Amino acid sequence: MTLTLQDLTFIKNNKKILKNINFSLEKGETLGIIGPNGAGKSTLFKVIAGLGIPTSGNVIVDNESVFDKPHLQSKIGCFIENPVLYPYMTANENINIHLNLFKCKENEFSEVLIEQLGIEKFKDLKVKNYSLGMKQRLGIACSLIHNPDIVLLDEPTNALDVNGVKVVKDLIKYKTKNKKIILSSHRLSEIEELCDKIIIMNNGEIVEQFNTKERSTILKTHYIINVDTRKKDLKLNTPVSDLQSEGSEYKFLVSSENMNYVLKELGEKNIKIISMANEEKNLEDYFMERIMN
Ligand SMILES: Nc1ncnc2c1ncn2[C@@H]1O[C@H](COP(=O)(O)OP(=O)(O)OP(=O)(O)O)[C@@H](O)[C@H]1O
């Protein structure tokens, strides 16, 4: 079973909030969506979950449109920031309402959720007395309680303490096998750690998507090279960046794919290499370069 988004566009109040979004997700894959504030991430989650009807395009589950076949919505579980919970009810009562909503009973997965998210400890306490983190834990449990195949988690670790973050990360890593997960977070290290695929969104559109397996070519590695030209100007045919000079010493960056070419050129030009270091870029560095600058 595949989840496919086909040319999804969402216009609200004459504003194009989502523009031609295309991607697909297979069983067992986790997709991370990152982007600056206002990029359209939450809107995308809402549209996939059926909380907004797209202006054009489609969301396909099991070869059928979720907008034509509303029962397919029950295959989707969606946690979006600030979950709606009943404040005068306990955790148990909130969970039961969600189970009833999806016409299901407690199941193996719901037990895992309750146990893993530490809800046992406050199951009989009314939600109005909860801390932000407790609400977040219960919100995640309620949205996934019906054991959906497709799990949408919009900033699930936002209000959580260190232990809560670990609990949610472990849940995604170990307890949601065979599901399709879409996750957003402003903690980019979390996305890097948990996701197989990453989409970078900006202004309502996908500006880049890649598999984390390709990260070595996309995110990583460049080399910092220090050379001494022995009083000559440095002229290279190989593309390098961030060229800085001090006297006859030059420092520059070169990508891993251009490394061999630059070494060959330096050798041919008899330029002395003083030092060479490889520097790993992480998703945060890449994101800052690509989007925030
Ligand atoms: N109902 C609405 N009517 C008009 N504009 C909206 C509506 N909902 C969202 N927007 C706009 O759509 C854009 C995307 O908002 P969205 O909340 O999806 O972004 P986001 O990437 O989730 O941001 P953040 O990282 O801050 O949570 C914003 O410019 C927002 O103002």
The ligand as an SDF file (V2000), in Angstrom:
LIG
                    3D

 31 33  0  0  0  0  0  0  0  0999 V2000
   -7.0820   29.2490    7.2140 N   0  0  0  0  0  0  0  0  0  0  0  0
   -6.1220   29.9940    6.6670 C   0  0  0  0  0  0  0  0  0  0  0  0
   -6.4370   31.0900    5.9530 N   0  0  0  0  0  0  0  0  0  0  0  0
   -5.4750   31.8370    5.3810 C   0  0  0  0  0  0  0  0  0  0  0  0
   -4.1630   31.5770    5.4810 N   0  0  0  0  0  0  0  0  0  0  0  0
   -3.7890   30.5070    6.1700 C   0  0  0  0  0  0  0  0  0  0  0  0
   -4.7450   29.6370    6.8060 C   0  0  0  0  0  0  0  0  0  0  0  0
   -4.0820   28.6450    7.4080 N   0  0  0  0  0  0  0  0  0  0  0  0
   -2.7490   28.8690    7.1770 C   0  0  0  0  0  0  0  0  0  0  0  0
   -2.5850   29.9800    6.4470 N   0  0  0  0  0  0  0  0  0  0  0  0
   -1.3050   30.5340    5.9630 C   0  0  0  0  0  0  0  0  0  0  0  0
   -0.6430   29.4990    5.2730 O   0  0  0  0  0  0  0  0  0  0  0  0
    0.7600   29.5850    5.4480 C   0  0  0  0  0  0  0  0  0  0  0  0
    1.2740   28.2510    5.9140 C   0  0  0  0  0  0  0  0  0  0  0  0
    0.8860   28.0280    7.2700 O   0  0  0  0  0  0  0  0  0  0  0  0
    1.2470   26.6850    8.0390 P   0  0  0  0  0  0  0  0  0  0  0  0
    0.7160   26.8020    9.4230 O   0  0  0  0  0  0  0  0  0  0  0  0
    0.8080   25.5430    7.2120 O   0  0  0  0  0  0  0  0  0  0  0  0
    2.8490   26.7540    8.0480 O   0  0  0  0  0  0  0  0  0  0  0  0
    3.8930   25.8660    8.8510 P   0  0  0  0  0  0  0  0  0  0  0  0
    4.9670   25.5180    7.8740 O   0  0  0  0  0  0  0  0  0  0  0  0
    3.2260   24.7640    9.5510 O   0  0  0  0  0  0  0  0  0  0  0  0
    4.4770   26.9090    9.8990 O   0  0  0  0  0  0  0  0  0  0  0  0
    5.0740   26.6660   11.3960 P   0  0  0  0  0  0  0  0  0  0  0  0
    6.4470   26.0970   11.2190 O   0  0  0  0  0  0  0  0  0  0  0  0
    5.1170   28.0700   11.9410 O   0  0  0  0  0  0  0  0  0  0  0  0
    4.1400   25.7800   12.1470 O   0  0  0  0  0  0  0  0  0  0  0  0
    0.9920   30.7460    6.4270 C   0  0  0  0  0  0  0  0  0  0  0  0
    1.3550   31.8800    5.6750 O   0  0  0  0  0  0  0  0  0  0  0  0
   -0.3600   30.9400    7.0880 C   0  0  0  0  0  0  0  0  0  0  0  0
   -0.5430   32.2760    7.4250 O   0  0  0  0  0  0  0  0  0  0  0  0
  1  2  1  0
  2  3  1  0
  2  7  2  0
  3  4  2  0
  4  5  1  0
  5  6  2  0
  6  7  1  0
  6 10  1  0
  7  8  1  0
  8  9  2  0
  9 10  1  0
 10 11  1  0
 11 12  1  0
 11 30  1  0
 12 13  1  0
 13 14  1  0
 13 28  1  0
 14 15  1  0
 15 16  1  0
 16 17  2  0
 16 18  1  0
 16 19  1  0
 19 20  1  0
 20 21  2  0
 20 22  1  0
 20 23  1  0
 23 24  1  0
 24 25  2  0
 24 26  1  0
 24 27  1  0
 28 29  1  0
 28 30  1  0
 30 31  1  0
M  END
$$$$
